[in-house]
Amino acid sequence: MLGIVEKDVDKAVESVQEYYNNIDSNIDNVIEQIEMMISNSTDDQIMKANIRDTIKPFAKQYSDKHKDLHGSISKIGKTIDKCFHADFGNVPIFELFDKPEKLKLIYMIICEDLYRQGRMSIAQQLIEETNLKDNELFNVEKKFLEEINMILENLREKNLVPALEWCQKKRNELDKAGSLLEFHLHKMRFVQLLQMGNFDEAKVYLSNLRQYSILNGRCEQAVNELMGAFIFAQRDLSKSPYKYLLEPHLWLQLSELFMQQAFQQVGLSQDSPLYVVMKIGFQALPALMSIVNAMQNTQVCHILSKDELPIEVDVGQEHRYHSVFACPILRQQTTDQNPPMKLVCGHVISKDALNKLSIQNKLKCPYCPLEQIPRDVLHRLLEGFQSNDTKKNLGDGQISTNQSALTPETKTSPVIGIGLDSCVLPLRHGGLVLVQSTDFFYPLIDDPYVMGKIACANVLSDIYAMGAIEIDNMLMLLSTSNKMSEKERDTIMPLILEGFKDCAEEAGTSVQGGQTVINPWLIVGGVATSICIPSEIIIPEHAVVGDVLVLTKPLGTQVAVNAHQWIENPDRWNRIKSVVTEDEVRKGYKRAMSSMARLNKTGGKLMHKYNAHACTDVTGFGLLGHAENLVKYQKNEVSFVIHNLPIIAKMATITKACNDMFSLLQGKSAETSGGLLVVLPHEQAAAFCKDIEAQEGYRAWIIGVVEKGDRTAKIVDKPRIIEVPEKDTEGELW
């Protein structure tokens, strides 16, 4: 129904715009003609007749058009009457107003709303007429609202003194809540001093603000901006890079911030109860009216006699105070410990149901045939770790920034949560961010020293993928198997530790601790931490159409490791012995170990030099899995298309002989400590590859392009297979 009305409104608006556009130009033409007649005519009577003949058809033409225009506008009212029910007689619920105490409550709500709006005299008159003076609860709110409105009125007049005095009285409570209200008020006072040209007092004010920033470890960026504004203000602040500090809307934002903080101190909502009830009521009214005729032998007032409506009404996210979701599988309400989980297909079930339905890391939606791949299942499970605030800030994209309420142009610190290679979190000490990642896996090769190096390189790759190069600390996670003999443990574990330590030292860091346990499985991994300034991080969200995809290590490590194990397994070896020799498999295995133990540090460093737009490292989800994950986080509507697959020599041949059981050619084969998948500007990619080969002696490859799309990734039907190395040299791995 609303669409029909909107269509008529659009037509009327278009007609009005066309009418005024035409009449303006035509009036100018008529005036020009009349002026020519006056200047060329010698007979007044003839001139008047000519002018009349010129104006008459013009006036008639636009008189007729005006009638048509009036008809179009009148049609809107008729359409509204036709499409919408105007009789609300069935809606009022008179039981809500039938007792004095109920009416008194309604009067209180109306009075509070009037006080919130600053209409004191009207509220006072209503209080006197309804005998609300003796209500103690209302008197407490009344005094508070009177004070707040007085302060807000002063803020509208750009008088900060009452607000600052209120903050001084409430300083302890505001500090406990982590509020920056007082700082923002003083900041605005500093700007006022600059506008008045009182630079001596402004200098003292700035010194105090800087001292506050140092003592509290907050607002450093804002104070730095004020220092810049102080320098420019002595010439002309309105023509400086800090002119946004003078924008009028900052006063409105300051008033809203004050009102929000003030109401929080006394446990009141920022919106008045009357506003909330009226807003939700208006949203629910059309839905209620649509079912009036369907209510058989039932008064509409009975609809609200229960705890919930018989229909669903979308009241908006801001008015969802008590979210309740019942899992359709387990038939039970979700809780904080058992939250609702949204599947890739869009259906929602509880976390407990997700765990019960997941079989061998696979899950098929109970409502549709779509199968969730392990990566999607894992991400849904990990969402349970996020706090409500984090979910609100990060949303689907998982990338956010800390926004200042009063400085919209401030460059802010990045926040990256679950879903990408590392978490990136701003520290409470201003200007620094924490980049951290953890990873572990089971041993996959038979050399414990190299296994330790691979585990360390794998952990560090997540940090390098964010562009962070300097690692401040590492922890090692190590689990020894209870099935190992004492001799095996004393021989193998020190070698793993040594390999991990040597790789960390190669990266320019050290291992300062960790955790060791005993369980049935041998597990090795660690935690890497880097403390950075925001400019040292490359936020992986800026891919644009025309960029290219670069891979810094070849694929096929899983195939190489498994093929090497098959040499001792006749049943497996018989499947591939016709296409590859034992020497070729052993060489491929050594190449895989060499690749996995190699750090991605050089690639991470060169990303800054060549202006990388995004990056991830290729590990357990395979090339395509990580490409799909990365493309989802892009700000622009793009897709990744992969044309080339650089693969360790002979591994593509092996996987074809096994009917692609590893899904290597589909980009789904798991990699361990794989290369960086970097999104680079087209003109920079070749130089990046050349530079990394010059520094490391290993190649990188352009494997795909970034196209306009719907944030998906794919490998073309017949990708080009690049054997790495292209030629096998006796006595050399690469």
HELIX and SHEET records of a PDB file:
HELIX    1   1 LEU A    2  ASN A   40  1                                  39    
HELIX    2   2 ASP A   44  CYS A   83  1                                  40    
HELIX    3   3 PHE A   94  PHE A   97  5                                   4    
HELIX    4   4 PRO A  100  ARG A  116  1                                  17    
HELIX    5   5 MET A  120  THR A  130  1                                  11    
HELIX    6   6 GLU A  136  ARG A  156  1                                  21    
HELIX    7   7 VAL A  161  LYS A  169  1                                   9    
HELIX    8   8 ARG A  171  LYS A  176  1                                   6    
HELIX    9   9 LEU A  181  MET A  196  1                                  16    
HELIX   10  10 PHE A  199  ASN A  216  1                                  18    
HELIX   11  11 GLU A  220  ALA A  233  1                                  14    
HELIX   12  12 LEU A  237  LYS A  239  5                                   3    
HELIX   13  13 LYS A  243  LEU A  246  5                                   4    
HELIX   14  14 HIS A  249  GLN A  265  1                                  17    
HELIX   15  15 PRO A  273  SER A  290  1                                  18    
HELIX   16  16 VAL A  300  SER A  305  5                                   6    
HELIX   17  17 GLN A  317  HIS A  319  5                                   3    
HELIX   18  18 LYS A  351  LEU A  357  1                                   7    
HELIX   19  19 PRO A  374  LEU A  382  1                                   9    
HELIX   20  20 GLU A  383  PHE A  385  5                                   3    
HELIX   21  21 ASN A  388  LEU A  394  1                                   7    
HELIX   22  22 PRO A  448  TYR A  464  1                                  17    
HELIX   23  23 GLU A  486  GLU A  506  1                                  21    
HELIX   24  24 PRO A  534  GLU A  536  5                                   3    
HELIX   25  25 THR A  557  TRP A  566  1                                  10    
HELIX   26  26 PRO A  570  ILE A  576  1                                   7    
HELIX   27  27 GLU A  582  ALA A  597  1                                  16    
HELIX   28  28 LYS A  601  LYS A  609  1                                   9    
HELIX   29  29 GLY A  622  VAL A  631  1                                  10    
HELIX   30  30 MET A  651  ALA A  657  1                                   7    
HELIX   31  31 HIS A  682  GLU A  696  1                                  15    
SHEET    1   A 2 ALA A 326  CYS A 327  0                                        
SHEET    2   A 2 GLN A 332  GLN A 333 -1                                        
SHEET    1   B 2 PRO A 340  LYS A 342  0                                        
SHEET    2   B 2 VAL A 348  SER A 350 -1                                        
SHEET    1   C 2 LEU A 363  LYS A 364  0                                        
SHEET    2   C 2 GLU A 371  GLN A 372 -1                                        
SHEET    1   D 2 ILE A 399  THR A 401  0                                        
SHEET    2   D 2 PRO A 414  ILE A 416 -1                                        
SHEET    1   E 5 CYS A 423  PRO A 426  0                                        
SHEET    2   E 5 VAL A 433  PHE A 441 -1                                        
SHEET    3   E 5 ILE A 523  CYS A 532 -1                                        
SHEET    4   E 5 ASN A 473  SER A 481 -1                                        
SHEET    5   E 5 VAL A 511  ASN A 519  1                                        
SHEET    1   F 6 ALA A 614  ASP A 617  0                                        
SHEET    2   F 6 LEU A 676  LEU A 680 -1                                        
SHEET    3   F 6 VAL A 548  LEU A 551 -1                                        
SHEET    4   F 6 TRP A 701  LYS A 708 -1                                        
SHEET    5   F 6 VAL A 638  ILE A 648 -1                                        
SHEET    6   F 6 ALA A 713  VAL A 724  1                                        
END                                                                             
